[in-house]
Amino acid sequence: AGGAGGAGAGGAGAGVASSAAGDEDDDGDTYKAPPKTATLEEIMNREEEDESLAKYKATLLAGAKDAKTDDPRHVVVEKFEVLVDGRPPIVLKLSTPEEQAAAEKTKLVFKEGQVYRTQVTFRVQHDVVLGLQFTNSVFKMKMRVDRTKTMIGSYGPQADPYVWKSPKQTWPKGFMVRGSYSAKILITDDDGTEHLSVGYKFGTCVVSLVL
């Protein structure tokens, strides 16, 4: 599963923590973008120009024969999680419209100073996806206060889901970061295809971390 994990994956309030890589003016200059489009058939039929290309193709296509084909979607994001040291993960299921609607009504509450990571579980079907990106926009009182973008990587179709994790981060402390926020997760690829767009809510408190 080839995926370049970037620092600070948006997720739950990475903008508030101010520890994510990139912002709204960052167009991804830290990575070399692959070609805009590449179908499974094109990659399988492409001449192997060198050893590195052959290995890259083999990695992307290793699980293609076993990939699910009864779902028309190219990328299916199954769930978004917040992993907190010493606590069960907070899970937002996202694989169906009904689950996404439920996620948008859920409010996450975080303890100041808590160490956490965000995790995205997703499946790739039918064709290779190039340059998958995770963007998280954070709003307070309808004003956008941060936008972070993280390159996840390029992936081939396979039966098992992929799992991407952000580096560990520490939830910020102080009066200025307390309160309620709304956020929007956007997952796109280098071809500009939007694979997921879903909102959620979160807040910061002093004493506990609960759903």
Residue frames as a rotation matrix with the C-alpha (Angstrom) as fourth column:
ALA 1
0.581 0.814 0.000 0.00
0.814 -0.581 0.000 0.00
0.000 0.000 -1.000 0.00
GLY 2
-0.475 -0.841 0.260 1.96
0.840 -0.521 -0.150 2.97
0.261 0.147 0.954 -1.24
GLY 3
0.640 0.722 0.262 1.03
0.591 -0.681 0.433 6.12
0.491 -0.122 -0.863 0.63
ALA 4
-0.506 -0.833 0.225 3.02
0.498 -0.494 -0.712 9.17
0.704 -0.248 0.665 1.60
GLY 5
0.420 0.669 -0.613 1.73
0.886 -0.155 0.438 10.24
0.198 -0.727 -0.658 5.02
GLY 6
-0.166 -0.463 0.870 2.08
0.265 -0.871 -0.413 13.94
0.950 0.162 0.267 5.64
ALA 7
-0.865 -0.210 -0.455 2.41
0.486 -0.130 -0.864 15.72
0.122 -0.969 0.214 8.96
GLY 8
-0.765 0.557 -0.322 -0.74
-0.105 -0.602 -0.792 16.92
-0.635 -0.572 0.519 10.65
ALA 9
-0.848 0.453 0.277 -3.62
0.463 0.376 0.803 15.40
0.260 0.809 -0.528 8.78
GLY 10
-0.506 0.754 0.419 -6.31
-0.461 -0.647 0.607 17.93
0.729 0.114 0.675 9.31
GLY 11
-0.437 0.386 -0.812 -8.66
0.614 0.788 0.045 15.64
0.657 -0.479 -0.582 11.07
ALA 12
0.532 0.743 -0.406 -10.16
0.783 -0.250 0.569 16.83
0.322 -0.621 -0.715 14.29
GLY 13
0.991 0.083 -0.109 -9.04
0.122 -0.898 0.423 20.39
-0.062 -0.433 -0.899 14.69
ALA 14
0.198 -0.978 0.067 -5.47
0.966 0.206 0.155 20.19
-0.165 0.034 0.986 13.49
GLY 15
0.048 -0.117 0.992 -5.92
0.504 -0.855 -0.126 23.79
0.863 0.506 0.018 12.41
VAL 16
0.880 0.305 0.363 -6.64
-0.156 -0.536 0.830 24.78
0.448 -0.787 -0.424 16.00
ALA 17
0.755 -0.650 -0.088 -3.48
0.457 0.425 0.781 23.00
-0.470 -0.630 0.618 17.07
SER 18
0.815 -0.418 -0.401 -1.57
-0.564 -0.728 -0.389 24.86
-0.129 0.543 -0.830 14.34
SER 19
-0.044 -0.866 0.498 0.60
-0.510 0.448 0.734 21.80
-0.859 -0.222 -0.461 13.81
ALA 20
0.596 0.325 0.734 -0.53
0.382 0.689 -0.615 20.64
-0.706 0.647 0.286 10.38
ALA 21
-0.581 -0.809 0.087 1.56
0.392 -0.184 0.902 20.80
-0.713 0.558 0.424 7.26
GLY 22
-0.737 0.242 0.631 0.36
0.600 -0.195 0.776 23.14
0.310 0.951 -0.001 4.54
ASP 23
-0.445 0.692 -0.568 -2.42
0.172 -0.556 -0.813 25.77
-0.879 -0.460 0.129 4.34
GLU 24
0.532 0.821 0.207 -4.81
0.341 0.017 -0.940 27.17
-0.775 0.571 -0.271 1.80
ASP 25
0.675 -0.351 -0.650 -1.95
-0.682 -0.633 -0.367 28.69
-0.282 0.691 -0.666 -0.19
ASP 26
-0.399 -0.833 0.383 0.01
-0.607 0.553 0.571 25.42
-0.687 -0.005 -0.727 -0.29
ASP 27
0.475 0.584 -0.659 -0.59
-0.876 0.244 -0.415 23.71
-0.082 0.774 0.628 -3.61
GLY 28
0.910 -0.088 0.405 1.48
0.019 0.985 0.174 20.67
-0.414 -0.151 0.898 -2.69
ASP 29
0.657 -0.712 -0.246 4.91
-0.632 -0.343 -0.695 21.90
0.410 0.612 -0.676 -3.73
THR 30
-0.004 -0.696 0.718 6.49
-0.925 0.275 0.261 19.42
-0.380 -0.663 -0.645 -1.30
TYR 31
-0.062 -0.036 0.997 5.67
0.106 0.993 0.043 16.44
-0.992 0.108 -0.058 -3.49
LYS 32
-0.851 -0.244 -0.466 5.97
-0.440 -0.156 0.884 15.59
-0.288 0.957 0.025 -7.14
ALA 33
0.094 0.992 0.089 2.51
-0.673 0.129 -0.729 15.14
-0.734 0.009 0.679 -8.60
PRO 34
-0.585 -0.227 0.778 1.97
0.301 0.831 0.469 11.99
-0.753 0.509 -0.418 -10.68
PRO 35
-0.953 0.252 0.165 0.19
0.101 -0.246 0.964 12.08
0.284 0.936 0.209 -14.04
LYS 36
-0.604 0.764 0.228 -3.39
-0.797 -0.576 -0.181 13.38
-0.007 -0.291 0.957 -13.92
THR 37
0.507 0.853 0.122 -5.11
-0.835 0.522 -0.175 10.20
-0.213 -0.013 0.977 -15.04
ALA 38
-0.653 -0.652 -0.384 -4.22
-0.719 0.694 0.045 6.53
0.237 0.305 -0.922 -15.16
THR 39
0.505 0.862 0.045 -6.79
-0.849 0.487 0.202 3.79
0.152 -0.140 0.978 -15.53
LEU 40
0.325 -0.327 0.888 -6.09
-0.410 0.797 0.443 0.24
-0.852 -0.508 0.125 -14.45
GLU 41
0.817 0.042 0.576 -6.02
0.442 0.595 -0.671 -0.88
-0.371 0.803 0.467 -18.09
GLU 42
0.849 -0.508 0.145 -3.57
-0.265 -0.647 -0.715 1.86
0.456 0.569 -0.684 -19.08
ILE 43
0.284 -0.776 0.564 -1.13
-0.937 -0.101 0.333 0.98
-0.201 -0.623 -0.756 -16.31
MET 44
0.388 -0.086 0.918 -1.33
-0.112 0.984 0.140 -2.77
-0.915 -0.157 0.372 -17.01
ASN 45
0.806 -0.001 0.592 -0.69
0.559 0.332 -0.760 -2.21
-0.196 0.943 0.268 -20.74
ARG 46
0.856 -0.506 -0.104 2.05
-0.515 -0.849 -0.117 0.40
-0.029 0.154 -0.988 -20.32
GLU 47
0.556 -0.743 -0.372 5.52
0.227 0.566 -0.793 -0.70
0.799 0.357 0.483 -21.39
GLU 48
0.872 -0.308 -0.379 7.87
0.396 -0.008 0.918 -1.15
-0.286 -0.951 0.115 -18.49
GLU 49
0.829 -0.514 0.223 10.42
-0.167 -0.606 -0.778 1.50
0.534 0.607 -0.588 -19.33
ASP 50
-0.274 -0.945 0.180 12.71
-0.543 -0.003 -0.840 0.77
0.794 -0.327 -0.512 -16.39
GLU 51
-0.571 -0.040 -0.820 13.01
0.448 0.822 -0.352 -1.33
0.688 -0.568 -0.451 -13.26
SER 52
-0.966 0.190 -0.173 11.60
0.058 -0.496 -0.866 1.34
-0.250 -0.847 0.469 -10.94
LEU 53
-0.430 0.852 -0.298 8.46
-0.898 -0.370 0.239 1.72
0.094 0.371 0.924 -13.07
ALA 54
-0.240 0.300 -0.923 8.01
-0.202 0.915 0.350 -2.05
0.949 0.270 -0.159 -13.12
LYS 55
-0.781 -0.094 -0.617 8.23
0.544 0.383 -0.747 -2.21
0.306 -0.919 -0.248 -9.33
TYR 56
-0.867 0.490 -0.094 5.83
-0.386 -0.778 -0.497 0.74
-0.316 -0.394 0.863 -8.96
LYS 57
-0.250 0.788 -0.563 3.28
-0.818 0.139 0.558 -0.94
0.517 0.600 0.610 -11.22
ALA 58
-0.393 0.045 -0.919 3.62
0.196 0.980 -0.036 -4.22
0.899 -0.194 -0.394 -9.37
THR 59
-0.950 0.012 -0.312 2.98
0.306 -0.157 -0.939 -2.49
-0.061 -0.988 0.145 -6.05
LEU 60
-0.669 0.721 -0.178 -0.10
-0.691 -0.693 -0.206 -0.59
-0.272 -0.015 0.962 -7.23
LEU 61
-0.007 0.704 -0.710 -1.64
-0.888 0.322 0.328 -3.57
0.459 0.633 0.623 -9.01
ALA 62
-0.878 -0.477 -0.049 -0.78
-0.406 0.792 -0.456 -6.34
0.256 -0.380 -0.889 -6.55
GLY 63
-0.770 0.607 0.199 -4.35
0.162 0.487 -0.858 -6.69
-0.618 -0.628 -0.473 -5.25
ALA 64
-0.651 0.511 -0.562 -6.30
-0.732 -0.619 0.285 -5.62
-0.202 0.597 0.776 -8.35
LYS 65
-0.682 0.375 -0.628 -7.70
-0.208 0.725 0.657 -9.06
0.702 0.578 -0.416 -9.17
ASP 66
-0.562 0.435 -0.704 -9.33
0.777 0.569 -0.268 -9.37
0.284 -0.698 -0.658 -5.74
ALA 67
-0.985 0.134 -0.109 -10.76
-0.083 -0.919 -0.385 -5.85
-0.151 -0.370 0.916 -5.55
LYS 68
-0.293 0.955 0.037 -14.47
0.489 0.183 -0.853 -5.31
-0.822 -0.232 -0.521 -5.02
THR 69
-0.980 -0.091 0.176 -16.37
0.198 -0.375 0.906 -4.48
-0.016 0.923 0.386 -8.22
ASP 70
-0.267 0.962 0.066 -20.06
0.902 0.225 0.368 -4.32
0.339 0.157 -0.928 -7.22
ASP 71
0.396 0.294 -0.870 -19.73
0.611 -0.791 0.011 -0.75
-0.685 -0.536 -0.493 -5.89
PRO 72
0.661 -0.090 0.745 -19.38
0.693 -0.307 -0.652 1.94
0.287 0.948 -0.140 -8.59
ARG 73
0.959 -0.284 0.005 -17.37
-0.262 -0.878 0.400 4.31
-0.109 -0.385 -0.917 -6.41
HIS 74
0.473 -0.869 -0.147 -13.65
-0.074 0.127 -0.989 4.68
0.878 0.479 -0.004 -7.03
VAL 75
-0.755 -0.655 -0.033 -12.63
0.030 0.015 -0.999 5.51
0.655 -0.755 0.009 -3.45
VAL 76
0.448 0.883 -0.142 -14.81
0.153 0.081 0.985 4.59
0.881 -0.463 -0.099 -0.47
VAL 77
-0.602 -0.579 0.550 -13.89
-0.435 -0.340 -0.834 6.24
0.670 -0.741 -0.047 2.84
GLU 78
-0.113 0.564 -0.818 -15.11
0.457 0.761 0.461 3.81
0.882 -0.321 -0.344 5.48
LYS 79
0.761 0.389 -0.519 -14.33
0.628 -0.241 0.740 5.76
0.163 -0.889 -0.427 8.64
PHE 80
0.042 -0.679 0.732 -12.49
-0.115 -0.732 -0.672 8.65
0.992 -0.056 -0.109 10.22
GLU 81
0.634 0.145 -0.760 -11.07
0.647 0.440 0.623 8.09
0.425 -0.886 0.185 13.70
VAL 82
0.345 -0.570 0.745 -9.41
-0.654 -0.716 -0.245 10.07
0.673 -0.403 -0.620 16.47
LEU 83
0.426 -0.319 -0.847 -6.95
0.499 0.863 -0.074 7.88
0.755 -0.391 0.527 18.35
VAL 84
0.468 -0.162 0.869 -6.32
-0.629 -0.751 0.199 9.09
0.621 -0.640 -0.453 21.89
ASP 85
-0.547 -0.769 -0.330 -3.69
-0.252 0.528 -0.811 7.69
0.798 -0.361 -0.483 24.23
GLY 86
-0.999 0.039 0.034 -5.31
-0.018 0.356 -0.934 5.53
-0.049 -0.933 -0.355 26.91
ARG 87
-0.278 0.959 -0.054 -8.87
-0.489 -0.190 -0.851 5.77
-0.827 -0.210 0.522 25.52
PRO 88
-0.023 0.354 0.935 -11.03
0.674 0.696 -0.247 3.91
-0.738 0.625 -0.255 22.99
PRO 89
-0.908 -0.340 0.245 -10.92
0.403 -0.545 0.736 5.48
-0.117 0.767 0.631 19.51
ILE 90
-0.125 0.848 -0.515 -13.55
-0.168 -0.530 -0.831 8.01
-0.978 -0.018 0.209 18.51
VAL 91
-0.774 -0.147 0.615 -15.08
0.466 0.526 0.712 6.73
-0.429 0.838 -0.339 15.27
LEU 92
-0.039 0.754 -0.656 -17.10
-0.595 -0.545 -0.591 8.49
-0.803 0.368 0.469 12.58
LYS 93
-0.331 0.007 0.943 -18.39
0.546 0.817 0.186 5.93
-0.769 0.577 -0.274 10.07
LEU 94
-0.184 0.108 -0.977 -18.59
-0.476 -0.879 -0.007 7.39
-0.860 0.464 0.213 6.56
SER 95
-0.868 -0.339 0.363 -19.12
0.095 0.604 0.791 4.62
-0.487 0.721 -0.492 4.01
THR 96
-0.344 0.820 0.457 -22.80
0.927 0.221 0.303 5.39
0.147 0.528 -0.836 3.27
PRO 97
-0.425 0.268 0.865 -24.87
0.078 -0.941 0.330 8.58
0.902 0.207 0.379 2.90
GLU 98
0.676 0.729 -0.109 -26.73
0.127 0.031 0.991 7.64
0.726 -0.684 -0.072 6.08
GLU 99
0.393 -0.624 -0.676 -23.50
0.919 0.236 0.316 7.32
-0.038 -0.745 0.666 8.05
GLN 100
-0.623 -0.630 0.464 -22.24
0.669 -0.736 -0.101 10.63
0.405 0.248 0.880 6.69
ALA 101
0.046 0.736 0.675 -25.48
-0.045 -0.674 0.738 12.35
0.998 -0.065 0.002 7.72
ALA 102
0.833 0.236 -0.501 -25.10
0.435 0.282 0.855 10.93
0.343 -0.930 0.133 11.23
ALA 103
-0.077 -0.958 -0.277 -21.48
0.995 -0.058 -0.077 12.08
0.058 -0.282 0.958 11.41
GLU 104
-0.516 -0.107 0.850 -22.49
0.331 -0.940 0.082 15.65
0.790 0.324 0.520 10.58
LYS 105
0.496 0.767 0.408 -24.80
-0.194 -0.360 0.913 15.65
0.847 -0.531 -0.030 13.62
THR 106
0.642 -0.326 -0.694 -22.11
0.722 0.561 0.404 14.31
0.258 -0.761 0.595 15.98
LYS 107
0.695 -0.461 0.552 -20.06
-0.467 -0.873 -0.141 16.65
0.546 -0.160 -0.822 18.16
LEU 108
0.318 -0.710 -0.628 -16.62
0.684 0.630 -0.366 15.61
0.656 -0.313 0.687 19.38
VAL 109
0.900 -0.043 0.433 -15.35
-0.310 -0.763 0.567 17.12
0.306 -0.645 -0.700 22.63
PHE 110
0.346 -0.887 -0.304 -11.61
0.446 0.441 -0.779 17.19
0.825 0.134 0.549 23.36
LYS 111
0.832 -0.176 -0.527 -9.60
0.491 -0.211 0.845 17.67
-0.259 -0.962 -0.089 26.50
GLU 112
0.815 -0.578 0.030 -6.91
-0.532 -0.768 -0.357 20.33
0.229 0.276 -0.933 26.46
GLY 113
0.005 -0.956 0.292 -3.41
-0.977 0.057 0.203 18.93
-0.211 -0.286 -0.935 26.19
GLN 114
0.559 0.280 0.781 -4.60
-0.228 0.957 -0.179 15.49
-0.797 -0.078 0.599 25.04
VAL 115
-0.577 -0.769 -0.276 -2.21
-0.583 0.150 0.799 13.56
-0.572 0.622 -0.535 22.76
TYR 116
0.401 0.808 0.431 -3.99
-0.091 0.504 -0.859 12.18
-0.912 0.305 0.275 19.69
ARG 117
-0.875 -0.483 -0.041 -3.67
-0.087 0.073 0.994 11.00
-0.477 0.873 -0.106 16.09
THR 118
0.194 0.921 -0.337 -6.20
-0.761 -0.076 -0.644 10.96
-0.619 0.382 0.686 13.27
GLN 119
-0.753 -0.384 0.535 -6.78
-0.044 0.840 0.541 7.89
-0.657 0.384 -0.649 11.12
VAL 120
0.066 0.739 -0.670 -8.59
-0.924 -0.208 -0.321 7.37
-0.377 0.640 0.669 7.82
THR 121
-0.524 -0.124 0.843 -9.68
0.068 0.980 0.186 3.92
-0.849 0.155 -0.505 6.59
PHE 122
0.213 0.566 -0.797 -10.58
-0.770 -0.405 -0.493 3.70
-0.601 0.719 0.349 2.90
ARG 123
0.102 -0.103 0.989 -10.94
0.424 0.904 0.050 1.29
-0.900 0.415 0.136 -0.02
VAL 124
-0.345 -0.223 -0.912 -9.83
-0.726 -0.552 0.410 1.75
-0.595 0.803 0.029 -3.63
GLN 125
0.102 0.526 0.844 -11.84
0.255 0.806 -0.534 0.07
-0.961 0.270 -0.052 -6.38
HIS 126
0.858 0.434 0.275 -11.79
0.304 0.002 -0.953 -0.35
-0.414 0.901 -0.130 -10.16
ASP 127
0.625 -0.648 0.436 -8.78
0.334 -0.283 -0.899 1.86
0.706 0.707 0.040 -11.03
VAL 128
-0.273 -0.811 -0.517 -5.62
0.944 -0.125 -0.304 3.22
0.182 -0.571 0.800 -9.49
VAL 129
0.891 0.450 0.065 -6.07
0.424 -0.873 0.241 6.51
0.165 -0.187 -0.968 -7.64
LEU 130
-0.082 -0.973 0.217 -3.20
0.842 -0.184 -0.507 8.98
0.534 0.141 0.834 -7.95
GLY 131
-0.791 -0.405 0.459 -2.32
0.169 -0.865 -0.472 11.71
0.588 -0.296 0.753 -5.49
LEU 132
0.243 0.906 -0.347 -5.04
0.666 0.104 0.738 11.16
0.705 -0.410 -0.578 -2.90
GLN 133
-0.737 -0.486 0.469 -5.29
0.086 -0.756 -0.649 14.22
0.670 -0.438 0.600 -0.65
PHE 134
0.024 0.670 -0.742 -6.95
0.971 0.161 0.177 14.90
0.238 -0.725 -0.646 2.70
THR 135
-0.659 -0.174 0.732 -8.13
0.116 -0.985 -0.130 18.48
0.743 -0.001 0.669 3.33
ASN 136
-0.073 0.611 -0.788 -9.62
0.989 0.144 0.020 19.67
0.126 -0.778 -0.615 6.61
SER 137
-0.477 0.018 0.879 -11.21
0.116 -0.990 0.083 23.12
0.871 0.141 0.470 6.95
VAL 138
-0.421 0.256 -0.870 -12.04
0.907 0.151 -0.394 24.48
0.031 -0.955 -0.296 10.41
PHE 139
-0.271 0.455 0.848 -14.64
0.190 -0.838 0.511 27.15
0.944 0.300 0.141 11.12
LYS 140
-0.601 0.192 -0.776 -15.58
0.781 -0.062 -0.621 29.15
-0.167 -0.980 -0.112 14.21
MET 141
-0.055 0.720 -0.692 -18.76
0.210 -0.670 -0.713 31.23
-0.976 -0.184 -0.114 14.12
LYS 142
0.778 0.458 0.430 -18.98
0.416 0.138 -0.899 30.56
-0.471 0.878 -0.083 10.36
MET 143
0.708 -0.626 -0.327 -15.55
-0.706 -0.641 -0.302 32.06
-0.021 0.444 -0.896 9.73
ARG 144
0.821 -0.473 -0.321 -12.82
0.324 0.848 -0.420 29.78
0.470 0.241 0.849 8.43
VAL 145
0.805 -0.548 0.225 -9.92
-0.528 -0.490 0.694 29.84
-0.270 -0.677 -0.684 10.88
ASP 146
-0.276 -0.945 0.174 -7.74
-0.637 0.316 0.703 27.21
-0.719 0.084 -0.690 9.25
ARG 147
0.867 0.416 -0.273 -7.40
-0.484 0.575 -0.660 24.91
-0.118 0.705 0.700 6.25
THR 148
-0.122 -0.932 0.342 -4.88
-0.689 0.327 0.646 22.08
-0.714 -0.157 -0.682 6.10
LYS 149
0.767 0.291 -0.572 -4.03
-0.633 0.489 -0.600 19.80
0.106 0.822 0.559 3.21
THR 150
-0.025 -0.759 0.651 -2.13
-0.640 0.512 0.573 16.52
-0.768 -0.403 -0.498 3.44
MET 151
-0.002 -0.072 -0.997 -0.92
-0.902 0.431 -0.030 14.23
0.432 0.899 -0.066 0.66
ILE 152
0.527 0.242 0.815 -1.93
-0.621 0.764 0.174 10.64
-0.581 -0.598 0.553 1.46
GLY 153
-0.524 -0.823 0.218 -0.48
-0.378 0.455 0.807 8.98
-0.763 0.340 -0.549 -1.65
SER 154
-0.141 0.401 -0.905 -1.29
-0.964 0.151 0.217 6.84
0.223 0.904 0.365 -4.69
TYR 155
-0.436 0.111 0.893 -3.03
-0.497 0.797 -0.342 3.47
-0.750 -0.593 -0.292 -4.34
GLY 156
-0.784 0.191 -0.591 -4.19
-0.459 0.462 0.759 0.54
0.418 0.866 -0.274 -6.44
PRO 157
0.267 0.959 0.094 -7.44
-0.852 0.189 0.489 -1.39
0.451 -0.211 0.867 -6.09
GLN 158
-0.791 -0.427 -0.438 -7.51
-0.188 0.852 -0.489 -4.26
0.582 -0.304 -0.754 -3.62
ALA 159
0.026 0.860 -0.510 -9.99
0.413 0.455 0.788 -6.19
0.910 -0.232 -0.343 -1.46
ASP 160
0.058 -0.063 -0.996 -8.66
0.998 0.006 0.058 -4.98
0.002 -0.998 0.063 1.90
PRO 161
0.928 0.296 0.224 -8.99
0.296 -0.955 0.037 -1.36
0.225 0.032 -0.974 3.03
TYR 162
-0.173 -0.956 0.237 -6.02
0.520 -0.293 -0.802 0.95
0.836 -0.016 0.548 3.39
VAL 163
0.744 0.320 -0.586 -5.34
0.668 -0.350 0.657 2.72
0.005 -0.880 -0.474 6.70
TRP 164
-0.073 -0.738 0.671 -3.58
0.442 -0.627 -0.641 6.07
0.894 0.250 0.372 6.93
LYS 165
0.552 0.184 -0.813 -2.51
0.833 -0.170 0.527 7.67
-0.042 -0.968 -0.247 10.24
SER 166
0.687 -0.339 0.643 -1.31
-0.131 -0.928 -0.349 11.16
0.715 0.155 -0.682 11.03
PRO 167
-0.489 -0.842 -0.227 1.67
0.268 0.103 -0.958 11.79
0.830 -0.529 0.175 13.29
LYS 168
0.016 0.460 -0.888 0.90
0.996 0.074 0.056 12.32
0.091 -0.885 -0.457 16.98
GLN 169
-0.352 -0.031 0.936 -0.27
0.141 -0.990 0.020 15.79
0.925 0.139 0.353 17.94
THR 170
-0.701 0.123 -0.703 -1.14
0.708 -0.003 -0.707 17.54
-0.089 -0.992 -0.085 21.19
TRP 171
0.271 0.879 0.391 -4.45
0.826 -0.421 0.374 19.33
0.494 0.222 -0.841 21.57
PRO 172
-0.486 -0.554 0.676 -3.78
0.217 -0.826 -0.521 23.01
0.847 -0.106 0.521 22.40
LYS 173
-0.161 0.361 -0.918 -4.47
0.987 0.037 -0.159 24.65
-0.023 -0.932 -0.363 25.73
GLY 174
-0.917 -0.279 -0.284 -5.77
0.329 -0.933 -0.144 28.02
-0.224 -0.226 0.948 26.75
PHE 175
-0.219 0.892 -0.394 -8.81
0.173 -0.362 -0.916 30.23
-0.960 -0.269 -0.075 26.79
MET 176
-0.309 0.058 -0.949 -8.40
-0.749 -0.630 0.205 31.30
-0.586 0.774 0.238 23.17
VAL 177
-0.819 -0.057 -0.571 -8.92
-0.473 0.629 0.617 27.80
0.324 0.775 -0.542 21.74
ARG 178
-0.798 0.589 0.130 -11.92
0.305 0.580 -0.756 26.83
-0.520 -0.563 -0.642 23.87
GLY 179
-0.260 0.801 -0.540 -15.39
-0.693 -0.544 -0.473 26.82
-0.672 0.251 0.697 22.39
SER 180
0.313 0.517 0.796 -17.29
0.226 0.774 -0.591 25.17
-0.922 0.365 0.126 19.56
TYR 181
-0.527 -0.529 -0.665 -16.08
-0.603 -0.319 0.731 24.63
-0.599 0.786 -0.150 15.99
SER 182
0.764 0.573 0.295 -17.37
-0.160 0.612 -0.775 23.12
-0.625 0.545 0.559 12.77
ALA 183
-0.352 -0.926 -0.139 -15.16
-0.511 0.065 0.857 21.41
-0.785 0.372 -0.496 10.24
LYS 184
0.780 0.551 -0.298 -15.27
-0.534 0.337 -0.775 19.85
-0.326 0.764 0.557 6.79
ILE 185
-0.162 -0.778 0.607 -13.33
-0.070 0.622 0.779 16.86
-0.984 0.083 -0.155 5.52
LEU 186
0.735 0.301 -0.608 -12.61
-0.608 -0.104 -0.787 16.79
-0.300 0.948 0.107 1.79
ILE 187
-0.064 -0.744 0.665 -10.84
0.013 0.666 0.746 13.89
-0.998 0.057 -0.033 0.06
THR 188
0.817 0.239 -0.524 -9.79
-0.462 -0.272 -0.844 14.45
-0.345 0.932 -0.112 -3.55
ASP 189
0.389 -0.749 0.537 -7.16
0.661 0.633 0.404 13.20
-0.642 0.198 0.741 -6.00
ASP 190
-0.522 -0.737 -0.429 -4.76
0.209 -0.598 0.774 14.75
-0.827 0.314 0.466 -8.50
ASP 191
-0.740 0.339 0.581 -7.42
0.633 0.060 0.772 14.52
0.227 0.939 -0.259 -11.20
GLY 192
-0.861 0.392 0.324 -9.64
-0.441 -0.893 -0.091 16.83
0.254 -0.222 0.942 -9.15
THR 193
-0.142 0.835 -0.532 -12.20
0.059 0.544 0.837 14.13
0.988 0.088 -0.126 -8.38
GLU 194
-0.387 0.125 0.914 -14.00
-0.875 -0.363 -0.321 14.61
0.291 -0.923 0.250 -5.07
HIS 195
-0.523 0.102 -0.846 -14.34
0.039 0.995 0.096 11.29
0.851 0.017 -0.524 -3.24
LEU 196
-0.024 0.546 -0.838 -15.72
0.967 0.226 0.119 12.57
0.254 -0.807 -0.533 0.06
SER 197
-0.661 -0.089 0.745 -17.08
-0.085 -0.978 -0.193 15.81
0.745 -0.191 0.639 1.45
VAL 198
0.266 0.736 -0.623 -18.51
0.621 0.364 0.694 15.66
0.737 -0.572 -0.360 4.96
GLY 199
-0.065 -0.218 0.974 -18.82
-0.469 -0.854 -0.223 17.98
0.881 -0.471 -0.047 7.92
TYR 200
0.140 0.146 -0.979 -18.50
0.777 0.598 0.200 17.40
0.614 -0.789 -0.029 11.65
LYS 201
0.587 0.118 0.801 -18.43
-0.305 -0.884 0.355 19.45
0.750 -0.453 -0.483 14.87
PHE 202
0.102 -0.553 -0.827 -16.05
0.793 0.547 -0.268 19.59
0.600 -0.629 0.494 17.78
GLY 203
0.756 0.110 0.645 -15.28
-0.248 -0.864 0.437 21.56
0.606 -0.491 -0.626 20.90
THR 204
-0.295 -0.907 -0.300 -12.51
0.212 0.244 -0.946 21.93
0.932 -0.342 0.121 23.48
CYS 205
0.806 0.516 0.290 -12.96
-0.189 -0.239 0.952 21.59
0.561 -0.822 -0.095 27.23
VAL 206
0.056 -0.823 0.566 -10.72
-0.912 -0.273 -0.305 21.35
0.405 -0.499 -0.766 30.30
VAL 207
-0.046 -0.025 0.999 -11.76
-0.898 0.439 -0.030 18.08
-0.438 -0.898 -0.042 31.91
SER 208
-0.047 0.123 0.991 -12.68
-0.026 0.992 -0.124 15.19
-0.999 -0.032 -0.044 29.61
LEU 209
-0.744 -0.155 -0.650 -12.79
-0.653 -0.036 0.756 13.69
-0.140 0.987 -0.074 26.13
VAL 210
-0.405 0.690 0.600 -16.15
0.194 0.706 -0.681 12.24
-0.894 -0.159 -0.420 25.12
LEU 211
-0.803 0.299 0.515 -18.43
0.540 -0.001 0.842 11.90
0.252 0.954 -0.161 22.11
